């Protein structure tokens, strides 16, 4: 239906193009054309409240669900009840069919590495998944954009990473990484990790002994409630000490290792970045990290480019540059 409305150049309720969510909406909130009960003369009243700041006049809208109720206004009805009931039965039938098949739309909306970052350069709208492994302009799917060019997921991700790696391998970033590495190693050399390890291990042994004493007392009839708060404190301290112990051991091992080839180490880390971020198990988290690093991935038709699309990324290296002591964005 959304495609047909867009083909006929019929504007959406708030302007722009139609999409499925405008029609389908949300059943619980009575939103969307198929779930808007106002069409059958029913309206939810006292659903929200408004208050205004006495000085600035600023309006605040808040929910008043406890006072909300559905009222009938027959004069507002524009859809016969039998048509509405038939539509609701069909919606429920399709919902049951989806649950049985296990092929729900929400299940197909899996997170991808560049989700929310890609858009078409001409119309400015997002590039979204249009097949099992291809992306295309969202508005083109609704016939609201003339751009029909799609691109394979592996190709757009690979070319994006190629540009990103070029930015990350800038000489000033490598230089600052090397400076930070040597500063860290100098700090490690000045630390007495051996003494810190011994004192941490002694404290850990003492806590373990204290917890055993608590367990023994409870086994001999002591009231658990009297000891539970202290036991919780000891468990928390145990976890903190174990984490510190692991950190100290890692720092001690780092002191014993020979100084690596820093530029080569940095380049290797960047080369492995695509593989690490592309793991299916961590793709949602990887997308969050990339969203902080990449402002946008713009795709524009260009027959000279692989896949028929030119790709331009705008990266925001502020966080990375701040960590390495470099100033501006890229």
Secondary structure, 3 states (H helix, E strand, C coil): CHHHHHHCCCCCCCCCCCCHHHHHCECCCCECCCCCHHHHCEEEECCEEEEECCCCCCEEEEECHHHCEEEECHHHCCCCHHHHHHHHHHHHHHHHHHHHHCCCHHHHCCCCCCCCCEEECCCCCEEEECCCCEEEEHHHHCCCCCCCCEEEHHHHHHHHHHHHHHHHCCHHHHHHHHHHHHHHHHHHHCCCHHHHHHHHHHHHHHHHHHHHHHHHHHHCCCCHHHHHHHHHHHHHHHHHHHHHHHHHHHHHHHHHCCCCCHHHHHHHHHHHHHHHHCCHHHHHHHHHHHHHHEEEEEEEECCCCHHHEEEEEEECCHHHHHHHCCCCCC
